Amino acid sequence: MKKPVVVVHDLNKASKQIHKINKKPFGVVDVSNPINVIVTEVSQFKAVVEELTGRESRHKSWMHSQIDLLFYRLLGEVNRLFTYPDWLPIERCQISFYSHQLSYLFKGLYQGSLNTCHEGYLSELLTDPTLNILVTRILVYKNLRTRSVDLLKCDQPPDLTPVADRLAFEVSLTFKKPWMQDSSKGPKDFAAIFYFDKNRFRENEEEVFIGFHEEVNILLQQLACITKKQLEVISIVGMAGNGKTTLARRLYNDPYVVSYFYLRAWVTCSQVYRKRDSLLSILKSVVEITDDEVCSMNDNMLAHALYRALKGKRYLIVIDDIWTNEAWDDLQRSFPNDNIGSRIMLTTRLNDVALHAQPDRNPFCLRFLTEKESFDLLKRKAFVTEHFFDDLSLIGKSIARKCRGLPLTVVVIAGLLKHKLMTDWWAQVEESVSSYIITDENQYMDTLALSYNHLPQHLRPCFLSFGAFPEGQDIPVCKLIRIWIAEGFMTPDGTRKSLEDVAEDYLMDLVSRSLIIAGKKGTNGAIKTCRIHDLLRDLCFRKAEDNFLPNIYNYNRHSHSLTNPLTGSQLLLSPNVLTVPSKCSSYSSGFFQSFFKDSSIGMETSKFIRVLDISSLELSVIPSELLQLVYLRYLEIRLRSSNLPETIYQLTELQTLIVSSKMNIVVPETTWKLLKLRHLCIKTGENLVNFCNEESSFLDNLQTMSLVSPTRLSPLILARTRNLRKLGLCGPLTTKSGELKLPELGLLMHLRILKLLNTDALCKAGKLSDSIMFPETLKSLTMSNTYLHWKEAWVFEMLPNLEVLKLKFHAFVGKDWETSPQALTHLKFLKLDELDFENWASFRNHFPVLQRLQVLRCPYLLEIPEDFGNICTLEWIELSGCSDAATNSAREIQKEQENNGNDWLKILVSPGLSPGKIYSQKHRSGY
């Protein structure tokens, strides 16, 4: 007997009815036999379609019922992806996005609003197994974690993008008209509806600002009050984790504040206060200063240099997390009071410190979030939409209430709940959250520890490694990732991803769980720096002591590291980051022995160290003891004048070598014996790479090589470093006739990032060599002092995948730049810095996907192209050191867009930058 079929129009009811018919939830896949699953599911839908067809004459809503079943099938396939439990957060968010878009289309925009397609299309779509095969293929691969799946012939790891393409295709066939017409922009494509922008996801991982809107207005009036010219100190006081830093950052980055103050700087003091580091951090934010200049200054000289840099300019200095009166006394001497409206903003937990800094003003005591604000923050950080929240609302409100208005607690708990929209799980978390977190420190830490306790094993050492970095420090992501790889935290995941890509996924997972805060972003939208809240850093220490028992030691109270050298390579937690105090001195090999003695490690156990960063010391020679660290995988050093020794090959495990020096460096032939080397980074100068004639010397693991001179970069060297992803060239790049000539870069089929810094002195515009060739894989290009005529910009047409372009310091010369529609079709970020052009003729179709435009120190430019306002992807335009005419043109573009109802375009104008120092001094610091 046939199973009864009930025709309904409500998606939830349809789900229940088909569940009854099939005797099991649709979409549960048996990965051991995917072919049978496909046949079974197709046969089920054929039965449903046949039954519905037989009743068409008696039912007026036959077509709608078909659409009900089609959308339910699509939703079932998408939701079936959730049966794999170990998706990365960004992937899980991507699946949720597809599910949400389908539900949105079905329940809202399309239900009965458009003419459907021919009924034959619907019948074919209902029985078409293509989407089922795609989903099954992904699930099988994910569960088996191997590419040798003969049944499905996985030539490469499947991803989720084809699922979106198929969804867009099937939905588009369902309707005669693919979208409602827009007179100004034409019909939209269904593919755009299912396009998941991973950069947008990463933006959502940043700090979310909820509440405190009245407080922002009050503090903005104090910061930018034009009637109060005296230097004033504004203090924000509150307990740990209640949002002081988030509020200060919101004010610091406010567009009006950015334009009001000529100079801005942010410094974090923390409990371990270092006067020199704090002064240097502020100074580097307001002036350009080289490492050589820093090394020649003592603390008093730095303080005086900062005073002179701020003198006569309206400035804003934020001192975050200050703990002592002494710290304020040290710094405030460098802040001139010129009666022009400058401000100092402090955040502190201590009311006494705030009163000491500004005795005649009451500190601003930050309140807790209200229950409603806490609940809103929880929803935002947990990525919960109203569509999913009905059943979780009461539990969510209870969790928010128990957090007692502490934003940090709300955010950390939201990281636990994110993408796990099950009532049982939310109830379990609700029971674990203590309502005494404000009054009991242990209860507070136990609540924060919930997120650690639910971390997957592979993320725990990565999280705990943050305890090795100084408190309050912004951590460069590239350095963090290289240290993780050196420590062995990363293992290949069975895909074609590099270890660096896997490490980036791990970091994004920690950010998604709200354990790590994303900081600055790179031009490609990826996170460039990150940081950890000091309370969570304390948690790292507690959990490290409880679970891994590392030796926690201080060296001269200036550095904190988590190490256990006795356990060597089997250490479960060990950043093994051996750091030294921030001094500028020259040390010989004799120092090295006393260094290990003073740091309580000892020379015998030091050989187990994997990561060594002594770049704050200037070495006159490389100590022989350093070459005995046979397990060393990450080395960062600073040399005074010497080259790398021939004996560098003894560090056979070395993966990352970072060197800075006042002089050019020669990379010895023996470096080619470091077969595990992944990153060779020399920060300054024109550095020569000597070639090794041994045929076995292939550095297949090498991904980064910079800065190196192009003069010795022969085809043989490039052929033996064929997997390079990042290359930086610094040296003579032009011929005597003025042609720009490069090594044979076409050999580098994996190159993504290329930086070109020409050191030849040129006085007239040049042209490209006829033999020049770029790999099509290139995504980011930086050019400086190449002195090309703007007519040579056709070279960008050779780069079909270029997303980031930076033209700096006379990269191109001439008064007029006229772009073409074929040159920059994929460009997302454009930076123009210290160029002398006046007229820029360009249109929106020349930069169709541009997101960010940065124009710095281009004083002759008359205007930003007017049509740029019509680039629908453009998010912001930043100008600094430009003419008033160019600035006004940007504001006119923004005003016109606002009049048209488009408020997404942001204009950032900063008066602070001035033309850089002469090139001969500037190029020493790299780029």
N, C-alpha and C positions, 0 to 999 in steps of 0.2 A: 504494500500500500504506500502510495506517495505521502510524503510528509506534508502537512498543511502549510500553506504560505499565507501570511497575513500582510496585507499591503498597508503601510503606514507612511506618514510624512515626517514624523519626528525622528531625528537621528538616534537618540537614546533608545526609543522604543524599537526602532528597527534593529539595533544591536541586540536587544534582549530577544526579539522574535527569531532572528537568525541563529542566535545562540541555542535556542530551544530546538530548532530544526536540525542543527548540526551535532547536537549533544556534546559540544565542546566549544571553548572560546575560539572564534576565528582568529587566525594570525599566529597561533602557536606552532612553531616549526620544529620538526624533528630533523636536526642537522645530519643525522646518520643516514637518512634516506631522502634527500631533497627532491628527487624525481617523483617519488610516490606522493610526496606532499603536494607537489604542483598538480599532479593528476587529480588527486582527491579534491583540492580546492577548486579547480576548474570545473570538475563534475558537479560539485555543490552549487556553483553559481549557474551552471547550465540548467540544473533542476529548478533553481529559483526563477531564472529567466523564462523557462518554458511554462511554469505554473502561472507566472504573471501575464504572459502573453495570452494564455487561454482565457483569462478573465478580463482582457482589455475592453471587450465590448460592453461589459457591465460596470466599468469603472471609468469615470471621467478623468481621473488623475493618473492615467497609466504612464504618461511620459515623466511626470514628477516622481512616480515610484521607481522608475528606472534610474533616474538621477539619484534618488535616495540610495539605491543599492550601489550605484557606481561610486558615489562619494564614500559610502561606508566601506567599500572594498579598498579604495585608496587610503582611507584612514587606517584600516586594518593592517595594510601592508606597512605603512609608515610606523605605526605603533608596534608592529612586530619587531622592529629594530631594537626596541627597548628590552627585548629578551636577552640581549647580550649585556652583561652587567658592568663591564669595565670600559665603557666609553670615556674618553676624555671629556671634561666639562664643556669645552667648546663644541665637541661633536654632539654631546647630549643636547646642548642648547640648539644646535643646528637641526636635530631631529624634532625637538619641541617646536621649533619655528615652522617646519614643514607641516606639522600636525595642526598648529594654530592657524596657519594660512588656509589650509583646507577647510577647517571648521568655519573660519571667517567667510570664505567664499560661499560655502554651502548655506550657512544660517543667515547671512546678511545680504551681501551684494547681489548674488545671482539667483537666489531662490525665487523663481517665478518672474524675474525682472527682465529676462532677455529671451529671445527666441532660441529654442534648442535646435540641435542639428537633426539630420534625418535619423529615423528610428533604427535604421540598419547600422549606423555608426555606434549607437548605444549598445546594441546587441553584441557587436564585435568587441567593443571595449570591455564589456562585462565578462567576456570569456578570454580576453587577451592575456596570456601569461607573462608578458615581458616584464612588468613591474615585479611580479612574484619572483621571476628568475633573478632579477637584479638584487632584490633584498636577500633572497636565499644565498646567492653568491657571496654577498658581503658577510652574512652571518656565518656561513661555513668557513670563510677565510679567517674571520675574527676568532672563531672557536678553535680552529686547527692551528692558526698562526704559522702557516707555511705556504709557500707559493707552489709547492709540488702537489697541487690538487688536480689530478688528471681529469676527474669528472667535469670540473668546471673550467679547466684550462686557464688558470689565473696567471697570465703572462706578467701582470704587475698588480700590486695591491689595489683592490677596489676602494674607491672612496664614495662619499655620499652625493657628490655633484650629479652623477647620472640619474640618481633618484629624483632630484629636482627637475632635471630636464624631462624625464618621463612624465612626472606629474603635470608639468606645464603643457606637454603635448596632449595628454589625455583630456585635461580640462579644456584646452583650446578647441578640441574637436567636439566638445559637448555643446558648443554654442555657435550659432551662425555669425554673431558679432563678437569678436574677441574682447572688446572693451568699449566702455562708453566713450564717445568722441569728445576730445578737447580741442577747441578751435585754435588754440595757440600752439599746442605741442603735438597734435595728431594722436592716432591710436597708440595706446600703450601695449606692450607685449606681455603675455602671461609669464614669460620667462623672468621678467623683472619682479613679478609677485613672489616667485620662489627663489629669488637670488638672495643668498645668505652672505652678508659682508662680514668676514671675520674681524676686520679692523673695527667695525662698529661694535662687535661683541667685546673686543678688547677695551674700547672706550667705556663701555658700561662697567668694566672692572675697576674703573677709577673710583676715587672717593665720591660718594653720593652725598649731596648736601641737603638735609631735611631739617626743617625748623630753623630757629634763630634768625628769622627774617627781620624781625623788629630790631634785634641786636645788631644785625649787619647795618641797618640804616643809621642807628645811633653811632656806631663806630666809624662809619664812613663820614659822617658829619664832623667827627673829631679829627679824622685823618686829613681831610681835605677842606678844612675850614679856612676860607680866604681872609677872614678877619683876624685870625690868630697867627701872628708871624713868628712868635717865639718858638724855639725848639721845645717840643713837648714829648713826654713819655706816656704811652698808653699801655697799661698792663692788663692782661687777661689772666685771671686766676681761677683755678678749678682743680678737682682731684684727677688722678690718672684715668685716662680713657673717656673723659666726658666731652671731648671734641674741641679742645683749645687750639690744637694745631690745625685741624680742619677749618675752623672758623678763621684763623689767621691766614691760611692759604687762600680762602675765599676772598678775603679783603685784599690780600697782596696781589692777586690776579684779576681783581675787578678792573674792567676796561677804563673806568674813569681814573682809578688810582694809577694805572699804568701810564696814562697820558699826562697826569697831573705832576708826577714826580720825575725829575730829570734823571735821577739815579735810584736804583733799587737793589737791595742785597738781602739775602736770607742766610742766617747762620744758626746752627744748632749747637748749643753748649753741652747739655747733658751733665750727668753727675761727675763724670771724669772730665773736668774742664782743662783745656789746654790753651793757654793764652795765645801762643804763636799760631796754632792751627786756626783759631777763631779770627784773629786779625788777618791772616792770609786768605781765609775763605771770603771775607768781606772785600778785601782789596782786589782779589781776582774777579769779583763780580762787577767792579766799577772801572777798572783799568786793565789794559793788557800788560802783563808782566811775565818775563821769561824765567825759567828755572835758574839760569845763571844769576840773574838779578836777585832772586829770592835767596840764593845761597850766600850772597855777599852781604845780606842784611841781618842784623840781630833784631830782637823783639822791639827795642825802642825805635830802631830805624823803620821797621814795618809800621809801627803806630804812627810815626811822623808822616810816612808816605801815604797812609790812609787819610790822615787829617788833610794833607794837601790835595788829595784827589777829591775829597768831599767839599773843600772850601769853595764858597761862592755858588754852590749848586743846591737846588732843592732836592733832598734825598729822603728815602724811606728805608730804614734798617729794621728788619725783624730778627729778634734774638729769641729763638725758640727753646723752651725747656731750660731756662736758667735756674740754677740752684743756690748760688751763694752771692752775698754782697760783694765779695772780693772779685768775682767775675765781672760784675757790673762796673766796679771801680776801675778795673783794668781797661775795659773797653770804652767807657764813656769819655775818657780823655781824648779819644780820636774823633769825636763827633763835634764839629764846629757849630756854633750857634750864630748864624748870620742874619737872623730875623727875616727869613724868606719862606717860612712855613715848613721846615723840615720836621720829620717825625721819627720817633723810635717806638717800636711796638714789641712788647715782651709777652711771652707766655711762661707761666710758672705755676707750680703747685703750692708755693709758699707765699703767703700774704706779706710776711715781713720783707721779703726780697722786693716785692712790688712797691711797698711803701718806702723802702730805702732808695729805690730808683727815682721815685716821684713823690716826695713827702707831702706836697700840697694838693694832691689829687687822689681820690679814692680809687682803688683798683676796680676793674670791671669783673665782678664775680659771675662766672658763667653758670647758669642754671642747668638743671637736668631736662631732658626731653619730656614732654607730656606723654601720656599713654597713647594718644592718637598719633603723635609724631613718631613714637617708638614703633607703633604698628605700621605706619607708612614706610618707615625706614626698613623694617623687616621685610615687607612685601617687595620693596624696590631691590634690595640686595639679594633676596631669594628668587628673583625673577618670576614672581607669581603674578599672573594677570587675573583680573576679575573673573575671567571665563573659567578658571580652574579653582577659584578660591572659596566657593560656597561652603564646601564641607570642611574646610580647614580654618575658617574664620574664627570660630570660638577658641580653638586651640592656639591659633596664632596670637590672638589678643591676650590669652593667658601667658604665653611665653613673653610677649612684649611687656606685660605688666611686671613679670618677675625680674626683668632686666633692670627695673627701677630707673629708667631714663638714662642709662649709661650707653652712649652710642657704640663704644668699642664692643661691649658685650652683645648688643643687638646685632652688630655686623658679623661677629665671629659665629654666633648661633645661626644667623642666616646662611653662612657658608656651609653649615651642617645640613640645613634644610633644602638647599638649592637643588632643584631638579629631582627631588625625592618627594613627590606629591602624594604620599600615602598617609592616611590618617593614623595608622598604627605607629609609623615612624615619628610623626610629629608629636604624638602623645608620649612616646618614649622620651623624646628630647625634653618635652614640657615637664615630665616628672624629674628629669635630671638637673634642671636649672634651679639653683637655690634662690630664694627670695631674700637672702641676707647678704647679698654680694656687696652692698655698700658699707655695711658695718663690720664685716668679717673678711679680712684679706685672704684667708685660706679658702673661704667659700668663693671669693672672686676668682682666685687662681684655679680652683677646681672647675668652675664654670668655663673658664677659658680653655682648660685642659680637655674639655669634651671634644673639641675639634681635633686635638692631637690624637686622642684615644681612638678616633674613628678614621685616622689617616691610613691609607694603604701602606704596606711595609716599605714599598720602594720610595715613598715620599718622606718617610720619617728622617732618615739621615740628611736629606736635602734641607728639610726644615730646621733641624737641630744645628746644621752648619752655620746658620745665621748668628748663632751665639758667638762665633769666632770673630765677627766683625765689630768694630768700635760702635758704641751706642750712639744713635742719632745720625749715623753716616748714611749717605746715599751710596748704594753699592752698584758699581757698573755691572750690567747684566752679562756682558761678554766675559768679564773676569770671573764672575760667579760661575758661569757655565763651564768655563775652562777648568776651574778648580773642581767642580763636581765630576767632570770627566776624569781629571787626574786622580781623584779619590776612588774612582771605580763605581760611583753611584749610578752611572748609566750603563745599560746593557742594550744591545741591538734588539729591537722589538719585532723582528721578523719582516719588516717592511724595508723599503729602499731609503728610509730616512737616515740621515747622518746622526751621529751621537749628539752633535750640537742641536739638531732639530728635536731630538728626543728630550734633551735637557730643557729646551725652550718650552716644550709641552708640559714638562714637570713643573716648571716655574709658573706657567699659566694656570696649572691646576692649583697650586698654592695660592695664587692671586685670586682665583675663582672661589676658593674656600675662605677668603678674607683673612688669611693668616699673614700674607705679605701685601704690602701696598705698592702699587705701580707708581713710579715716579715720572721722570722725563720720558718723552717718546722720540724715537728716531724719525727720520723723514719718510720712512716706509710705513709708519704707524705702529711698528713694534716697540715694545718697552725697552728703553735705553738704560734706565736706572730703576732701582727698587729699594725699599727700606722696610724695616720691621718696627712695630711699636715696641717701646722699651719694656712694657709689661709682658708682651709675647716673647721678647728676647730673654727676660727673666725666666719665662716658662721653658725656653730652650735649655737654660742651665739646669733647672730642676729636673727636667726629663733626662738630660744627659747624665746627671749624677745617679738618677734612679735606675736607668736602663743600661747604660753603657760604661759607667764608671771611668770616664776619662780623667786624665790629670788636667786640672784647670789651674793655670799659672799666670802670673802677671810678670811682665818684664819692665822694670823701672816705672811701673804704674801707668805706662803709656799704651800698652796693648793687652788685649785679652785673647787667649787662644784656647781651643779645646783640643788637646792632643793626648795620645797614649802611644808613644813611640815603641814601647815594649811589645805591643801586639802587632806592630808592623802592618803587613798587607792584609791581615785578617781583622783589622780594626773595623767595627761596624759603624761607629760614628767617629770620624776624625777629619775635620777639615785639615788637621795637621798644618795649619797655616802658621808659619813661624814669622812673626813680624817684629819690627824694631821701632824704637821711638823716632818721632819726626824731628830729625836733626840734619844739618848740612855739614858734614865733616868728611874727611878722607881717612879711610881705614886700610891698614895693611893686613896681611895674613895673620899677624900676631894677634890682632883684635879678634879674629874669628874664634880662636881657642878660648879667650876670655869671655867672648859672647856666649858660647854654649855653657860655660861654667856659671856665668851670672844668671842665665835663664833656667837653670836647674834641669837641663836636659843631659848634658854630658856628651862628649864626642863619641862614645861607644854606641849610645842609643840614638844619636842624631842621624845615623845613616838610614834609619827607617823613615825619615821625613820625606813626604811626597810633594809638598807645596812649600816653596820658599820665596818670600817677597821681601827683599832688602833694598828696594828701590829708593828708600829715603836716605840711604847711605851712599856716598860717592867713593867708589873703590879706585885706588890708584893701580892696583893689580887684582886679578882674580885669585883668591887664595886657593892653594892646592887642596886644602881640606874640603872646599866646596865640591871639588871633582870626585871626592870619595863618597858623596851622597848617592849611592848607586840606585836607590829607589826613587830618586827625584823625578817628578813628572812635570812640574810647573816651576819655572825659575824666572824671576823678575829682578833685574839688577840695573845699577847706574854706574857707568864708568867715567873716569876723568879723562883719560887720553889713550888708554890701551885698547888693543883689539881683542877679539875673542881668541882664546888659546887654541892651538892645534889639538890639545888633549880634550877638547869639549866632547869628542866622540865617546869618552868614557861614561858619559851620562846616557847609557843606552836606552833607558826607559823614558827619556825626555819627550814630552808631547808639546809643551808650550815654552817658548823662549822669548822674553820681552827685554829689550835692551834700550837704554837711553844713554847718550854720551854727548860731550861738548865737541867731539871730533868725529869725522867720518870713520866708519868701521869697515874692516875687511872681514867678510864671512869666510872662514878657512875651508879648504877642500874637505877636511875631515867631517864637516857638518853633514855631508852626504851619507855618512854612515849612521846618522840618527834616523833610522828607518821608521820609527814611530812618531816622528815630529809632525805635528798638525798645524802649528802656528809659529811663524818666525816674524816677529814684529820689532823693528828698529824705529824708534819714535822720531828721530831727527836725522838730517843730513843726507848726503849722497853716498850710499854705502855699496861697496863692491861685493859681488858674489863670485868667489873663485869656483871654477868648474873642476869636477872630479872625472878623470878619464875612465874610471872603472865602469865596465858595462853593467854591473849589478846595482849601481847607485841610482835607483829610481825612488823618489820620495812620493809614493802613491797616496800617502795619507796627508800630505801637505795641502792645507786649504787656504792659508793666509801667508802672504809674503809682502812685507812693506817695512820701511821705505827702502827701495833698492835702486841703484843707478841703472838706467837702460843700456849703458855702454857695453856691459858684459852679459847682457841678457840674451844670449845666443839662442838660436832655434834648438840646439841640443839641450840647453837648460830647460827651456819651456816644454820640450817633449818629455823630459823626465819629471816634470811637475804638472802633469796634464790634468790633475784633479783640482787645481787651484780654483777657489771661488772668490777670492779677494786679492787684488794686486795693487800695490802703490808704487808708482815710479817717481823718483825725484832725481833730476839731473838734466843734462842738456838733451832737449827733445827736438831741436831744430838744426837744419843744415846751414851751411854758410850762405846759401841762397835764400834762406828764410822759410824753407818748407818744414812743416811739422812731420816728423818721421818717428815711427814707433817700432818696437820689436814685432815679430810675427805672432800677434795675439790670436790669430785665427786658429792656432794650435790648441788654445785653451777652451775646450768645448763646454766646460762647466763654469766659466767665469761669470760672476754675477755683479761684482763691484770693482770698478776701476777708478783710480785716482791718478791724475797726471799733474805734476808740478814741474814746470820748466824753469831751469836756472840760468839759461842763456839771457844775456841782456839784448833786448830788441828795441828798435826805434821806429819801425814801420810795420804795417800789417802784412802778415804772411799768408801762406796758403797750405793746403793739405798735400802731402806727398801722394803720387799716383798709386803707390804700393800699399797705402794704409788699409788695414782691414781690422774690423771688430767682430768678435763672436756674437752671434745673434742672441745668445743667452743673457747678454748684459742687461741688468736691470737698474744699475746706478752708475752714474758717471760724474766725476768731479774734474774740472779743468781749471788751472790757475797759471797765469802769466804765459799762456800759449800764444797770445797776440795774433790771433787769426782774424781775417776780415769777416764781417758778417755774411758776406756772400758764401763763405765756406760752411755755413750752418746746414747746408744740404747733407752733411755727414750724419745728422740725426736720423735721416731717412734710412740709414743702414742699420738702425737699432730698433727693430720692430717691437721689442719687449721693454724698452726703456721706461721706467716709472719714476726715477729720481734724477734730476739734472741740476748740478750746481756749477755756475759759471762765476769765477772769482778772479779778482785782481787782473784785469786786462786779459781775460781768457779770449774775448773777442773785442775788436776795436772798430771804431767808425761811428758816424753820427746816426745812421739809420739801420734798424733791424726790421726786416719784413719776413714774417714767417709764412710757411706754406701748409696746406691742409694735410700733406702726406707725412710730415716730419715727426710730429709728437703726438700721435693718436692715443698712446697709452700712458702718457705722462700724468703723474699724480702730484708731484712736488717739484716746484721750480724755484731755485734760489739765484738771485742776481746780486752780486756783491762787488763793489768798487769797479763798476764799469762806466765808460764815459759816453754812452750813446744818449741821444736826445729824443729821437722819434721812434716809436714802437708801433708798427702797423700789424695788427693781428686781430683775429676774429674767433668767436666761440668754437667754430668747427675745427680750428687749428689745435685747440686744446680741449677736446670733448669731454675728458674725464678728470680734468685738473681739480685737485682738492685744496691745495695750499700754495699760495704765492708769497714769496719773501723777497723784498727789494730793499737792499741795505747799501747805504753810502753810494748812491747813484745821483749825485747832485744836479746833473744836467738833464735828467729825464723830465719831460714836460707833462706827461700824463700816462695813467694806466689805460690800456685800450678799453673803450667804453663798452664794447660788446661782451667783455668778460663777465659783466653782471648777469648775462643770460646763460652762463655755464651752470647747469643745474647741479653739478657736483661740487662746485666751489664753496668751501667752508669759511676760509678766512684769507685776508690779505694783510700782510705785515709790512710796514714801511718804517725805515729809520735812517736818519741822515739824508733824507731826500728833500727836494724843493717843495715849497708850499703849493706850487701848481700841481705836482704829482699827488701830494697828500689830499688836496681838495678834490682832485678827480676821483680818487678812491672813495671819498666820502659822498660824492655825488652818485657814484654807482650804488653805494649802499642805500642812499636815500631813495633813489628810483626804485630799487627792489622792494623797499619797505612800502612805498606807495602802491606797488603791485601786489601787496600782501605776502611778500616773501621776506621772512625775518631770519633766515638761517645764515646769511652772510655776515661775518664779523670783520670789522676793520680795526687793526691794532697799529697805533702810531706811537713810536717812541722817539724822543728827540736825542737820546743819549749817545748813539754811536757817531763817531767822527772818523774820517779817513784814517786808515791804519798807518803804522810806522813804515819807514822805507823798506823796500822789499828785502834788501840784503840782510836786514835784521830779522824780518818777519818769517822768512821761509825756514829758519833754523828750527822753529818749534813744530814743524810738520803742518798737518791740516786736518 
